[in-house]
Amino acid sequence: MKTPEMLELTSAIAFEAASRGISEIFKLCLMHYPELMWDEEFTKKVMKEVVRARHVELFRLMNRDRNLMAAVVEWSPEYVRADVFGSAFLMQRELQWFEMKMKKDKSDPSCRSLELELTNEKSGKTCWKFFVEQRKDLLKEAGQWMKDTSSSSSLVATLIITIAFAAAFTVPGSSDGSFMIFAATDALALFSSITATLMFLAILTSRYAAEDFLHSLPRKMILGLTFLFLSLAFMLMAFGSAQTIVLSTRWEWIYIPITLLAAIPVILFAILQLPLYVEMVESTCRPLLYRPMKIWK
């Protein structure tokens, strides 16, 4: 039987679970006491705590609330989430929080005071300027991370360009299909590495404005890493086909294990870079904040 005492106790448990980011307990409380969601004071208090602590999953459960721009704009480094990899991703996540709340607040006629062109009452600045000012150090770290990653990756891509271009004029010809495979994969390696270098160069010459970390810079990084991986894979395929041309007539038994060993760098690259790549693609193309969840299915 649901008594006021039980409801009050459940409300306290649900709030504590929300503040700690324990979505499982919070969902259980709402499933057994759905009337908690009708309590406007409770939902507003919980939502403010969820946004302040950046609990993504709980926000996805309760993203119907309004008037929480202050909690989004405020920057609390102690609430850096463990599921965010690197400062560039953290900056992107913060921008997604801001964008999400701006969309919601603008869609509500009662929240016109939170539009970008209007000033923040405390600071006398626009919400956007206050948001950026709060994250000056994070923005600097994110820009440095992008520069370091792009510089290292562009160096690898440049080496592949050099190797692929030189290999096109040094491998002996052949009348079988191995030479055709070599020619095709070497050309693809060259084109892919050039494209990757251009993407990383675009990142290095970027202005590194705060809004660039939402879509522009992550998309360039995704394309750069994609073409870098393809160039490495095509280069090693070209190496394998070249070994077939050179060794198949004399040491037929040795070119097969050599070709198989050539796949190891590609596999290592995929293993080492795949977590970063998957997180960047998911965070940029399918952000969790934009995908609401349902408590009752």
C-alpha positions in Angstrom: 0.0 0.0 0.0 1.4 3.4 -1.0 1.4 5.7 2.0 2.7 9.3 2.1 5.6 8.1 4.3 6.6 5.5 1.7 6.3 8.1 -1.1 8.5 10.5 0.8 11.1 7.8 1.5 11.0 6.7 -2.2 11.4 10.3 -3.3 14.5 10.7 -1.1 16.0 7.4 -2.4 15.3 8.4 -6.0 16.9 11.8 -5.5 20.0 10.2 -3.9 20.3 7.7 -6.8 19.9 10.5 -9.3 22.6 12.6 -7.7 25.0 9.7 -7.8 24.1 8.7 -11.3 22.6 5.3 -10.4 20.0 5.0 -13.1 18.9 1.5 -12.2 17.7 2.4 -8.7 16.1 5.6 -10.0 14.2 3.7 -12.7 12.9 1.2 -10.1 11.6 4.0 -7.9 9.7 5.6 -10.8 8.4 2.2 -12.0 6.8 1.5 -8.6 5.9 5.1 -7.8 5.2 6.8 -11.1 3.4 9.6 -9.3 6.8 11.0 -8.4 7.0 12.3 -12.0 3.8 14.3 -11.4 5.5 16.2 -8.6 6.9 19.3 -10.3 9.1 20.3 -7.4 10.7 16.8 -7.3 11.3 16.5 -11.0 12.8 20.0 -11.2 15.1 19.3 -8.3 16.2 16.0 -9.7 16.7 17.4 -13.2 18.9 20.2 -11.9 21.1 17.7 -10.1 21.3 15.4 -13.1 22.3 18.3 -15.4 24.8 19.7 -12.9 26.5 16.3 -12.5 26.2 15.6 -16.2 24.5 12.2 -15.8 23.7 11.4 -19.5 21.5 8.3 -19.0 19.3 10.0 -16.3 19.0 13.0 -18.5 17.8 10.8 -21.3 15.1 9.6 -19.0 14.0 13.0 -17.9 14.7 15.4 -20.8 11.3 17.0 -20.9 12.2 19.6 -18.2 12.9 23.3 -18.9 14.6 26.3 -17.4 17.9 24.6 -16.6 20.3 26.7 -18.6 22.1 27.8 -15.5 23.0 24.3 -14.6 24.3 23.6 -18.1 26.4 26.8 -18.4 28.1 26.3 -15.0 31.3 24.3 -15.3 32.3 21.9 -12.6 35.6 20.0 -13.5 35.0 17.6 -10.6 32.1 16.1 -12.6 34.2 15.0 -15.5 32.6 11.8 -16.6 34.7 8.6 -16.8 32.9 7.6 -20.1 34.4 10.7 -21.9 37.7 10.0 -23.6 40.0 13.0 -23.9 39.5 16.8 -23.5 38.2 17.2 -27.1 35.4 14.7 -26.4 34.6 16.4 -23.1 34.3 19.8 -24.8 32.0 18.2 -27.4 29.9 16.7 -24.7 29.6 20.1 -23.0 28.5 21.7 -26.3 25.9 19.0 -26.7 24.5 19.8 -23.3 24.3 23.4 -24.2 22.7 22.7 -27.6 20.2 20.4 -26.2 19.0 22.8 -23.5 18.9 25.7 -26.0 16.7 23.7 -28.4 14.3 22.8 -25.5 14.2 26.3 -24.1 13.6 28.0 -27.4 10.7 25.6 -28.1 9.0 26.7 -24.9 7.4 30.2 -25.1 8.0 30.6 -21.4 11.8 30.4 -21.8 12.5 33.1 -24.3 14.8 34.9 -21.8 17.4 32.1 -22.3 17.9 32.7 -26.0 21.5 33.4 -27.1 21.0 37.1 -27.8 19.7 37.9 -24.4 22.1 38.5 -21.5 22.7 36.5 -18.4 21.4 38.4 -15.3 24.4 37.8 -13.1 27.3 38.3 -15.5 25.8 40.7 -18.0 27.0 38.5 -20.8 25.2 36.2 -23.2 24.7 32.7 -22.1 27.0 31.5 -24.9 29.8 33.9 -23.9 29.5 32.9 -20.3 29.5 29.2 -21.3 32.8 29.6 -23.3 34.4 31.7 -20.6 33.8 29.1 -18.0 35.6 26.5 -20.2 38.7 28.5 -21.4 41.1 25.9 -20.0 39.1 23.0 -21.3 39.0 24.6 -24.8 42.8 25.1 -24.7 43.4 21.5 -23.8 40.9 20.3 -26.4 42.7 22.3 -29.1 46.1 21.0 -28.0 44.8 17.4 -28.1 43.5 17.9 -31.7 46.8 19.5 -32.8 48.9 16.7 -31.3 46.8 13.9 -32.7 46.6 15.5 -36.2 50.4 16.2 -36.2 51.2 12.6 -35.4 48.7 11.1 -37.8 49.7 13.4 -40.6 53.3 12.3 -40.2 52.3 8.7 -40.7 50.1 9.6 -43.7 53.0 11.5 -45.3 55.3 8.5 -44.9 52.7 6.3 -46.6 52.5 8.9 -49.5 56.2 8.7 -50.0 56.3 4.9 -49.9 53.3 4.4 -52.2 54.6 7.0 -54.7 58.1 5.4 -54.8 56.7 1.9 -55.0 54.8 2.6 -58.2 58.1 2.9 -60.1 60.3 0.2 -58.5 58.3 -3.1 -58.5 59.0 -5.4 -61.5 56.2 -6.0 -63.9 54.3 -9.2 -64.3 51.8 -10.6 -66.7 49.5 -12.3 -64.1 46.9 -10.7 -61.8 49.3 -10.0 -59.0 50.6 -6.9 -60.7 47.1 -5.6 -61.3 46.4 -6.0 -57.6 49.6 -4.3 -56.7 48.9 -1.3 -59.1 45.3 -0.9 -57.8 46.2 -1.2 -54.1 49.2 1.1 -54.4 47.1 3.8 -56.1 44.4 3.5 -53.5 47.0 3.7 -50.7 48.4 6.9 -52.3 45.0 8.5 -52.8 43.8 7.6 -49.3 46.9 8.9 -47.6 46.7 12.2 -49.5 43.1 12.6 -48.4 44.0 11.8 -44.8 46.9 14.4 -44.9 44.5 17.0 -46.2 42.0 16.3 -43.4 44.7 16.6 -40.7 46.0 19.7 -42.4 42.5 21.2 -42.2 42.4 20.5 -38.5 45.9 22.0 -37.9 44.8 25.2 -39.7 41.5 25.4 -37.9 40.6 28.4 -35.8 39.8 26.1 -32.8 36.7 28.1 -31.9 34.5 26.5 -29.2 31.6 25.7 -31.7 34.0 23.9 -34.0 34.3 21.1 -31.4 30.7 20.2 -31.8 30.7 19.0 -35.4 33.4 20.4 -37.7 36.7 19.2 -36.0 35.3 15.8 -34.9 34.1 15.1 -38.5 37.4 16.0 -40.0 39.2 13.8 -37.4 36.9 10.9 -38.3 37.5 11.3 -42.0 41.3 11.6 -41.4 41.5 8.5 -39.2 39.3 6.6 -41.7 41.5 7.3 -44.7 44.7 6.8 -42.7 43.5 3.3 -41.8 42.5 2.6 -45.4 45.9 3.9 -46.7 47.8 1.6 -44.3 45.6 -1.4 -45.3 46.1 -0.7 -49.0 49.8 -0.2 -48.6 50.2 -3.6 -46.9 48.0 -5.2 -49.6 50.3 -3.7 -52.2 53.3 -5.1 -50.3 51.7 -8.6 -50.2 51.1 -8.5 -54.0 54.6 -7.3 -54.6 56.0 -10.2 -52.6 53.9 -12.5 -54.7 55.4 -11.1 -57.9 59.0 -11.2 -56.6 59.1 -14.5 -54.7 56.4 -16.8 -56.2 58.6 -18.2 -59.0 61.7 -18.9 -56.7 60.5 -19.4 -53.1 56.9 -20.2 -53.5 56.6 -21.3 -49.8 57.8 -18.1 -48.2 55.7 -15.4 -49.7 52.5 -16.7 -48.0 53.6 -16.3 -44.4 55.2 -13.0 -45.2 51.9 -11.7 -46.7 50.1 -12.9 -43.6 52.6 -11.2 -41.3 51.9 -8.0 -43.2 48.4 -8.0 -41.8 49.7 -7.6 -38.2 50.2 -3.8 -38.4 46.7 -3.3 -39.7 45.2 -5.5 -36.9 47.3 -3.6 -34.3 46.2 -0.3 -35.6 42.6 -1.3 -35.5 42.9 -2.6 -31.9 44.7 0.5 -30.6 42.7 3.1 -32.4 39.2 1.4 -32.6 38.0 2.5 -29.1 38.9 6.2 -29.9 37.4 5.9 -33.4 34.1 4.3 -32.3 33.6 6.8 -29.5 34.2 9.7 -31.8 31.8 8.4 -34.4 29.1 7.7 -31.8 29.6 11.0 -30.0 29.5 13.0 -33.3 26.9 11.0 -35.3 24.6 9.5 -32.6 25.0 11.5 -29.4 23.4 9.8 -26.4 22.0 13.1 -25.2 19.8 13.3 -28.3 18.3 9.8 -27.8 15.7 9.8 -25.0 15.0 6.7 -23.1 11.7 5.2 -21.8 11.2 4.0 -18.3 8.2 1.9 -19.3 8.6 -0.2 -22.4 
